[in-house]
Amino acid sequence: MNFLSVIEAKRDGHEISPQDIARIVAEYTRGALPDYQMAAWLMAVYFRGLSTEETRALTISMRDSGEALQFPDDGRPVVDKHSTGGVGDKVSLPLAPLLACLGFRVPMISGRGLGITGGTLDKLDSIPGFQTNLEPERIVRQVQEIGCVICGQSATLVPADKAIYALRDATATVPSMPLITASILSKKLAEGLDALLLDVKFGAAAFMPEREAARDLAQSMVTLGRECGVRVRALLTDMNTPLGRACGNWLEVQESVACLEGRGPDDLRALVIECAAHLLAQTGRVKDEEVGRARASSCLDSGRPREKWNEMLRAQGADLRAFERTMSTGDDGTATAEVCTSQAGFVSRCDARMVGEVVRDLGGGRQHKDSTLDLRVGVSALAKSGERVARGAVLCRVHARNSAEAGAARARLGQAIEVSDEAPHESLLIVEVVE
């Protein structure tokens, strides 16, 4: 195909035919289009957008670029949850085993970090031996046997999205509504889902800073997903402050386990339970979300999801002995430094974007497509907005590769967290449900 004319057409605001979009996806997936031309087209899409028909064509073409998962009908709904990304967002890790214990099958195909937001697969890479590159047959077998899997896209499962996803991160085209819609839904449609819950974030550290834009994105995905036969619902959640108290790959795994053991931060637990409650209601397993919250909370407190987590880790090759040993000792080999407050008062601001940028610059996030991450670095013990703190209290702890980097990060984080005499207005974590 004459790809230059397609770039020019989108650059000039013209609509691309479904046939041409299908060719773009097919040609790039098989390596016939160079990165620089695909990057030019992505940038044109970023500025010009895609129509509903173009977005649908892109989504379906990406879905059909490889295999799809096929599950037998055994009475357990096949469900998943996807987040548009945030700082400290580790909900998927405790949620997958919780959903499995609630009687769902969960083929959670996840991605890597984009910009300052952490990726689920990057977090899991910090677990010794854990394998995220699984073939479709193994994904189906594991889900049937233990109820859940968290893995990446294999070479044969939605390969178009895997290639385009990495290129978007390196070309500053991540915050594009149609590209996000196509990326998320192509993977989810390939999972053979009965129901999907979307966590669409807005705020300082979200791809969509404005709530209105996040709502538009949520509505776009809900509508397109339902047109494709999947029961889709979206939560709009605030990402002006980090989720939980830890940001950084290994640190977030530790906090996820704490959540499974009933020791996690309140906001993380609340969002995990809310996601489970909505999926229970979406699939008709409970009459409403209130009943779903009670059932999910009781299940989480039972300890069974913690055992299911170990089952999942064991099934995906993790060295459980090494994992538990590192968890118990807390020795991650990093240099640490603490940010302390010079005044008593209330935490009035914890800027998620600034925290995410610090974690990225410490080596915990990607600066470019081929970045190698340091999975140990990050920030822990984050003070939450509204908390009362005494003079000299720890506002956060930096984990860095060396003392010099820890000191530099501490100076930056001192500007990200503010303490005031008066308590701030309480802000909601979940502000809206989009159906």
C-alpha positions as CSV (number, residue, x, y, z in Angstrom):
1,M,0.0,0.0,0.0
2,N,1.0,3.6,-0.4
3,F,1.4,4.4,3.2
4,L,2.6,7.9,2.7
5,S,-0.8,8.9,1.3
6,V,-2.5,7.4,4.3
7,I,-0.2,9.5,6.6
8,E,-1.0,12.6,4.6
9,A,-4.8,11.9,4.6
10,K,-4.9,11.6,8.4
11,R,-2.6,14.6,8.8
12,D,-5.0,16.6,6.8
13,G,-8.0,15.4,8.8
14,H,-9.5,12.9,6.4
15,E,-11.2,9.7,7.4
16,I,-9.3,6.4,6.7
17,S,-11.3,3.5,5.3
18,P,-11.6,0.3,7.5
19,Q,-9.8,-1.5,4.7
20,D,-6.8,0.8,4.9
21,I,-6.7,0.7,8.7
22,A,-6.7,-3.1,8.5
23,R,-3.7,-2.9,6.0
24,I,-1.8,-0.5,8.3
25,V,-2.2,-2.9,11.2
26,A,-1.3,-6.0,9.2
27,E,1.7,-4.3,7.5
28,Y,3.2,-2.9,10.7
29,T,2.7,-6.2,12.6
30,R,4.6,-8.2,10.0
31,G,7.4,-5.5,9.9
32,A,6.7,-4.1,6.5
33,L,6.2,-0.6,7.8
34,P,9.2,1.1,9.5
35,D,8.8,2.7,13.0
36,Y,9.3,6.2,11.7
37,Q,6.3,6.0,9.3
38,M,4.1,4.3,11.9
39,A,5.1,7.0,14.4
40,A,4.1,9.7,11.9
41,W,0.7,8.1,11.5
42,L,0.3,7.8,15.3
43,M,1.1,11.5,15.7
44,A,-1.4,12.4,13.0
45,V,-4.0,10.4,14.9
46,Y,-3.0,12.1,18.2
47,F,-3.8,15.5,16.7
48,R,-6.6,14.7,14.3
49,G,-8.3,11.8,16.2
50,L,-10.3,8.9,14.8
51,S,-14.0,8.6,14.1
52,T,-16.1,6.0,15.8
53,E,-15.9,3.8,12.7
54,E,-12.1,4.3,12.4
55,T,-11.7,3.4,16.1
56,R,-13.8,0.3,15.7
57,A,-11.8,-0.8,12.6
58,L,-8.5,-0.2,14.4
59,T,-9.7,-2.2,17.5
60,I,-11.0,-5.1,15.5
61,S,-7.9,-5.2,13.2
62,M,-5.6,-5.3,16.3
63,R,-7.7,-8.0,17.9
64,D,-7.6,-10.1,14.8
65,S,-3.8,-9.7,14.3
66,G,-3.2,-12.9,16.2
67,E,-4.9,-15.7,18.2
68,A,-7.8,-15.3,20.6
69,L,-8.4,-17.2,23.8
70,Q,-11.1,-19.9,23.7
71,F,-12.6,-21.0,27.1
72,P,-15.0,-23.9,27.6
73,D,-18.4,-23.1,29.0
74,D,-18.2,-24.3,32.7
75,G,-20.5,-21.8,34.4
76,R,-17.8,-19.5,35.7
77,P,-17.9,-16.0,34.0
78,V,-14.8,-14.9,32.2
79,V,-14.0,-11.4,33.5
80,D,-11.2,-8.8,33.6
81,K,-10.4,-5.4,34.8
82,H,-8.2,-2.8,33.2
83,S,-6.8,0.5,34.4
84,T,-5.7,3.4,32.2
85,G,-2.7,3.7,34.4
86,G,-1.7,5.6,37.5
87,V,1.1,6.2,40.0
88,G,1.0,3.5,42.7
89,D,-1.8,1.6,41.0
90,K,-1.3,-2.0,41.8
91,V,-5.0,-3.0,42.0
92,S,-4.6,-5.9,39.5
93,L,-2.3,-7.8,41.7
94,P,-4.6,-8.5,44.6
95,L,-7.8,-8.3,42.5
96,A,-7.0,-11.3,40.2
97,P,-6.7,-13.9,43.0
98,L,-9.7,-12.3,44.8
99,L,-11.9,-12.7,41.7
100,A,-10.7,-16.3,41.2
101,C,-11.9,-17.0,44.8
102,L,-15.2,-15.4,44.0
103,G,-15.9,-17.9,41.3
104,F,-14.6,-16.0,38.2
105,R,-12.1,-17.0,35.6
106,V,-9.6,-14.1,35.1
107,P,-7.3,-14.1,32.0
108,M,-5.7,-10.8,32.9
109,I,-3.5,-9.8,30.0
110,S,-1.5,-6.8,31.1
111,G,1.1,-4.3,29.8
112,R,4.3,-2.6,30.8
113,G,4.7,0.9,32.2
114,L,4.0,4.0,30.0
115,G,5.7,7.3,31.0
116,I,5.4,7.8,34.7
117,T,2.8,5.2,35.2
118,G,3.9,1.7,36.4
119,G,3.1,-1.4,34.4
120,T,1.7,-4.6,36.0
121,L,4.2,-6.8,34.1
122,D,7.1,-4.7,35.4
123,K,5.9,-5.2,38.9
124,L,5.6,-8.9,38.4
125,D,9.1,-9.0,36.9
126,S,10.4,-8.2,40.4
127,I,9.3,-11.6,41.7
128,P,12.1,-14.2,41.3
129,G,11.3,-16.6,38.5
130,F,7.8,-15.3,37.7
131,Q,7.0,-15.8,34.0
132,T,4.7,-13.4,32.2
133,N,5.3,-14.6,28.6
134,L,2.8,-17.4,28.3
135,E,1.3,-19.0,25.2
136,P,-2.5,-18.9,24.7
137,E,-2.9,-22.6,25.4
138,R,-1.1,-22.3,28.7
139,I,-3.1,-19.2,29.7
140,V,-6.4,-21.1,29.1
141,R,-5.1,-24.2,31.0
142,Q,-4.0,-22.1,34.0
143,V,-7.2,-20.1,34.2
144,Q,-9.3,-23.3,34.0
145,E,-7.2,-25.0,36.8
146,I,-6.7,-22.2,39.3
147,G,-9.0,-19.4,38.1
148,C,-6.5,-16.6,37.2
149,V,-3.4,-15.6,35.4
150,I,-1.6,-12.3,35.0
151,C,0.6,-12.3,31.9
152,G,1.6,-10.3,28.9
153,Q,0.8,-10.6,25.2
154,S,2.5,-13.6,23.6
155,A,3.9,-13.3,20.1
156,T,0.6,-14.7,18.8
157,L,-1.9,-12.9,21.0
158,V,-2.8,-9.4,19.7
159,P,0.8,-8.8,18.4
160,A,-0.3,-5.5,16.7
161,D,-1.0,-3.9,20.0
162,K,2.2,-5.1,21.6
163,A,4.2,-3.4,18.9
164,I,2.1,-0.2,18.7
165,Y,2.0,0.0,22.5
166,A,5.8,0.3,22.8
167,L,6.0,2.8,20.0
168,R,3.3,5.1,21.5
169,D,5.3,5.4,24.7
170,A,8.4,6.4,22.8
171,T,6.6,9.0,20.6
172,A,4.5,10.9,23.1
173,T,1.3,9.6,21.6
174,V,0.0,7.8,24.7
175,P,-2.8,10.3,25.7
176,S,-4.9,9.7,22.6
177,M,-8.5,8.6,23.2
178,P,-8.9,6.4,20.1
179,L,-5.5,4.8,20.5
180,I,-6.1,4.0,24.2
181,T,-9.6,2.7,23.4
182,A,-8.2,0.4,20.6
183,S,-5.2,-0.8,22.7
184,I,-7.3,-1.7,25.7
185,L,-10.3,-3.3,23.9
186,S,-8.3,-5.2,21.3
187,K,-6.6,-7.2,24.2
188,K,-9.8,-7.6,26.2
189,L,-11.8,-8.7,23.2
190,A,-9.2,-11.3,22.4
191,E,-9.7,-12.8,26.0
192,G,-13.2,-14.0,25.2
193,L,-14.7,-12.0,28.1
194,D,-18.2,-12.0,29.5
195,A,-17.6,-8.8,31.5
196,L,-15.0,-6.1,31.7
197,L,-14.5,-3.4,34.3
198,L,-12.5,-0.3,33.4
199,D,-10.7,2.0,35.9
200,V,-10.4,5.2,34.0
201,K,-8.3,7.7,35.9
202,F,-8.2,11.5,35.7
203,G,-6.0,14.0,37.5
204,A,-2.4,15.3,37.6
205,A,-0.8,11.9,36.9
206,A,-3.4,10.4,34.5
207,F,-3.3,10.2,30.8
208,M,-6.5,12.2,30.8
209,P,-6.0,15.0,33.4
210,E,-9.5,16.4,33.1
211,R,-12.5,14.5,34.4
212,E,-14.6,15.4,31.3
213,A,-12.0,13.9,29.0
214,A,-11.8,10.8,31.2
215,R,-15.5,10.4,31.1
216,D,-15.5,10.7,27.3
217,L,-12.8,8.0,27.1
218,A,-14.8,5.8,29.5
219,Q,-18.0,6.2,27.4
220,S,-16.1,5.4,24.2
221,M,-14.8,2.2,25.6
222,V,-18.0,1.2,27.3
223,T,-20.0,1.8,24.1
224,L,-17.6,0.0,21.7
225,G,-17.1,-2.9,24.1
226,R,-20.8,-3.4,24.4
227,E,-21.2,-3.3,20.6
228,C,-18.7,-6.1,20.5
229,G,-20.8,-8.2,22.9
230,V,-19.0,-7.6,26.2
231,R,-20.7,-6.2,29.4
232,V,-18.5,-3.2,30.1
233,R,-18.7,-0.7,32.9
234,A,-16.2,2.0,33.9
235,L,-15.2,3.7,37.1
236,L,-13.8,7.2,37.1
237,T,-11.1,7.4,39.8
238,D,-9.0,10.3,41.0
239,M,-5.2,10.2,40.2
240,N,-4.1,13.5,41.7
241,T,-2.5,11.6,44.6
242,P,-0.8,8.2,44.4
243,L,-2.8,5.1,45.1
244,G,-1.6,3.4,48.3
245,R,1.7,4.2,50.1
246,A,4.2,2.6,47.7
247,C,5.3,3.5,44.2
248,G,7.9,1.4,42.4
249,N,7.8,-2.2,41.1
250,W,9.0,-4.4,44.0
251,L,7.6,-2.0,46.6
252,E,4.1,-2.3,45.0
253,V,4.3,-6.1,45.0
254,Q,5.0,-5.9,48.7
255,E,2.0,-3.6,49.3
256,S,-0.2,-5.9,47.2
257,V,0.6,-8.8,49.4
258,A,-0.1,-6.7,52.4
259,C,-3.5,-5.9,50.9
260,L,-4.2,-9.7,50.5
261,E,-3.2,-10.1,54.2
262,G,-5.4,-7.4,55.5
263,R,-2.6,-5.0,56.1
264,G,-2.8,-2.8,53.0
265,P,-3.7,0.9,52.8
266,D,-7.4,1.8,52.9
267,D,-7.6,3.3,49.5
268,L,-6.1,0.3,47.8
269,R,-8.4,-2.1,49.6
270,A,-11.4,0.1,48.8
271,L,-10.7,0.1,45.1
272,V,-10.0,-3.6,45.0
273,I,-13.3,-4.4,46.7
274,E,-15.2,-1.9,44.5
275,C,-13.9,-3.5,41.3
276,A,-14.9,-7.0,42.5
277,A,-18.3,-5.7,43.6
278,H,-19.1,-4.2,40.2
279,L,-18.0,-7.4,38.4
280,L,-20.2,-9.5,40.7
281,A,-23.1,-7.2,39.8
282,Q,-22.3,-7.0,36.1
283,T,-22.5,-10.7,35.8
284,G,-25.6,-11.1,37.9
285,R,-23.8,-13.0,40.7
286,V,-25.3,-10.5,43.2
287,K,-28.3,-8.2,43.1
288,D,-26.4,-5.0,43.5
289,E,-23.0,-3.5,44.3
290,E,-23.7,-3.2,48.0
291,V,-24.1,-7.0,48.3
292,G,-21.1,-7.4,46.1
293,R,-18.9,-5.2,48.4
294,A,-19.9,-7.3,51.4
295,R,-19.1,-10.6,49.6
296,A,-15.8,-9.3,48.2
297,S,-14.7,-7.9,51.6
298,S,-15.5,-11.1,53.4
299,C,-13.6,-13.2,50.8
300,L,-10.6,-10.9,51.0
301,D,-10.5,-11.2,54.8
302,S,-10.8,-15.0,54.6
303,G,-7.2,-15.4,53.6
304,R,-8.1,-17.5,50.5
305,P,-7.0,-14.9,48.0
306,R,-3.6,-14.8,49.6
307,E,-3.4,-18.6,49.1
308,K,-4.6,-18.2,45.5
309,W,-1.9,-15.6,44.9
310,N,0.7,-18.2,45.9
311,E,-1.0,-20.7,43.6
312,M,-0.7,-18.3,40.7
313,L,2.9,-17.5,41.4
314,R,3.8,-21.2,41.6
315,A,1.9,-21.9,38.4
316,Q,3.9,-19.2,36.6
317,G,7.3,-20.4,37.8
318,A,8.0,-18.1,40.7
319,D,10.6,-19.1,43.3
320,L,8.2,-18.9,46.3
321,R,10.9,-19.6,48.8
322,A,13.0,-16.7,47.6
323,F,10.0,-14.5,47.3
324,E,8.8,-15.1,50.9
325,R,12.4,-14.7,52.2
326,T,12.8,-11.3,50.6
327,M,9.3,-10.3,51.7
328,S,10.1,-11.2,55.3
329,T,13.6,-9.6,55.5
330,G,12.6,-6.4,53.7
331,D,16.2,-6.2,52.3
332,D,16.0,-4.9,48.8
333,G,19.6,-3.7,48.5
334,T,18.7,-0.1,48.0
335,A,20.0,3.1,49.5
336,T,17.3,4.9,51.5
337,A,16.5,8.4,52.6
338,E,13.5,9.9,54.4
339,V,11.6,13.0,53.7
340,C,10.4,14.5,57.1
341,T,8.2,17.4,57.8
342,S,9.5,20.5,59.7
343,Q,6.0,21.4,61.0
344,A,3.0,19.7,62.5
345,G,-0.3,19.8,60.7
346,F,-2.2,17.9,58.0
347,V,-0.9,16.5,54.7
348,S,-2.6,18.8,52.2
349,R,-1.0,17.6,49.0
350,C,0.9,14.6,47.7
351,D,1.4,15.3,44.0
352,A,1.1,12.0,42.1
353,R,2.8,13.4,39.0
354,M,5.9,14.6,40.8
355,V,6.1,11.3,42.7
356,G,5.8,9.4,39.5
357,E,8.5,11.5,37.8
358,V,10.9,10.9,40.7
359,V,10.3,7.1,40.6
360,R,10.9,7.1,36.8
361,D,14.1,9.1,37.1
362,L,15.4,6.8,39.8
363,G,15.2,4.1,37.2
364,G,11.8,2.6,38.0
365,G,10.1,3.8,34.8
366,R,10.9,4.1,31.1
367,Q,12.6,7.1,29.6
368,H,12.4,5.5,26.1
369,K,11.2,2.3,24.4
370,D,14.2,0.1,25.3
371,S,14.8,1.3,28.8
372,T,16.0,-1.2,31.3
373,L,14.2,-0.8,34.7
374,D,15.6,-1.1,38.2
375,L,12.8,-3.0,39.8
376,R,13.9,-2.2,43.4
377,V,13.8,1.6,43.4
378,G,10.8,3.8,44.3
379,V,9.1,5.5,47.2
380,S,7.4,3.9,50.2
381,A,5.7,5.1,53.4
382,L,3.9,7.9,51.6
383,A,1.8,10.1,53.8
384,K,-1.8,10.4,52.6
385,S,-3.7,13.6,52.0
386,G,-5.7,14.6,55.1
387,E,-3.5,12.7,57.6
388,R,-2.4,14.5,60.7
389,V,1.4,14.5,61.2
390,A,3.7,15.6,64.0
391,R,6.8,17.7,63.5
392,G,9.6,15.5,62.3
393,A,7.2,12.8,61.0
394,V,8.3,10.8,57.9
395,L,6.3,11.8,54.8
396,C,7.9,9.2,52.6
397,R,11.0,7.0,52.2
398,V,13.1,6.9,49.0
399,H,14.7,3.7,47.7
400,A,17.5,4.4,45.3
401,R,20.5,2.8,43.6
402,N,22.9,4.8,45.7
403,S,23.0,7.5,48.4
404,A,23.6,10.4,45.9
405,E,20.4,9.5,43.9
406,A,18.5,9.0,47.2
407,G,19.5,12.5,48.3
408,A,18.5,14.1,45.0
409,A,15.1,12.4,45.1
410,R,14.5,13.4,48.7
411,A,15.0,17.1,47.7
412,R,12.4,16.8,44.9
413,L,9.9,14.9,47.0
414,G,10.1,17.6,49.6
415,Q,8.3,19.8,47.1
416,A,5.7,17.2,46.1
417,I,4.3,16.7,49.6
418,E,2.9,19.7,51.6
419,V,1.8,20.0,55.2
420,S,-0.7,22.7,56.2
421,D,-2.3,23.9,59.4
422,E,-5.8,23.0,58.2
423,A,-7.1,19.7,56.9
424,P,-7.9,19.7,53.2
425,H,-11.3,19.0,51.8
426,E,-11.9,15.3,51.5
427,S,-11.8,14.1,47.9
428,L,-13.5,11.0,46.6
429,L,-11.4,8.2,45.1
430,I,-14.3,6.9,42.9
431,V,-16.2,9.8,41.6
432,E,-18.5,8.3,38.9
433,V,-19.7,5.1,37.3
434,V,-20.1,5.1,33.6
435,E,-22.5,2.6,32.1
